[in-house]
Amino acid sequence: CKQYRRPIPRGAEDIGTWEGILDFMSSVAVFTNLAVVVFTSDLLEDESTLTKVILFVAAEHGVFVLRYLLSLLPNKPKTVVIQLQRQ
């Protein structure tokens, strides 16, 4: 019976490649979820296909603009930045 030691964890600055993958997956999720809601929902069954497409494109652009605006916010609270500067 062999025994192994648990590896020593190494710190990382950020999540690396996974950040781009998660961003892409969230964009695909927005696109598909809006498509499901707009094209299969009973709320819009009386609307024409053109109206549904226009609503889908407008909602999709609105969500992506909101995501962009939220990305402009600082990632760290001021108190954390101050503590990091003190170290």
N, C-alpha and C positions, 0 to 999 in steps of 0.2 A: 504494500500500500504506500503510495507516494503522497506526500503532502506538498501543497503549493501555497506560497504566500500571495496574498492579494496584492495586485500592483498598486503602486503609489499614484494617487490621482494627480494629474497635471492641470493647472488652471488654463483657461482660455480667455482671450479678450472679448470675443463675441461668438456667435453661433456659426460663423463662417459661411460655407456653401449652402447650408440649410436655410439661411435667410432668404436667398433668391428663390429656392424651391418653394418655401412656404408662401412667399409673395405671389409666385405664379399660381400656386394651387388656390389661393384665396381669390385671385382674379377669375380663374375658371369657375370657382364656386359661385361668385356673384353672377357671372354670365348664365350659368345653367339654372340657378335658382330663380332668377328673374324670368328666364324663358319658361320655366315650368309654371310659375305664377301667372304670367301674362297669357300664355297660350292654352293652358288647361283649366284655368280657374272659372268657376261659375259666375263670378262677378262681372266678367266681360263677355259672356256668351252672346249677347245681343249686338256687340260691336263687330265692325267689318275687320277683315284681316289687315288691311292697310292701317286702320286705327290702332290695332294691337301692335303692329310693327313699329309705328311711330311712338307709342307709349313705351314699348320695350327699349328702343334706342334712347329715348329721353331719360328713362329711369336708370339705364345702364350708365349713361354719361354722368348723370347726377351722382350716382354712387361713386364713380371713379374720381369725380371732382372732389367729393367729400373725403375720400381716402387720401387724395393729394394734399388737401388742406390740413388734414390731421397729421400728415407726415411732416409738415412744417413746424409743428409744435416741438419744443425741446424734449429729448428723450429722458433726461434726468431732472428731477426736481432741484431747485436752487440749493436746498439744504444739503443734498448729496454732493453737488458740485463744490460747495464750500468745504465740506469734509474731505473730499478728495484733494483739494488744493492745499489743505493743511498738512497732508501727509508727505 
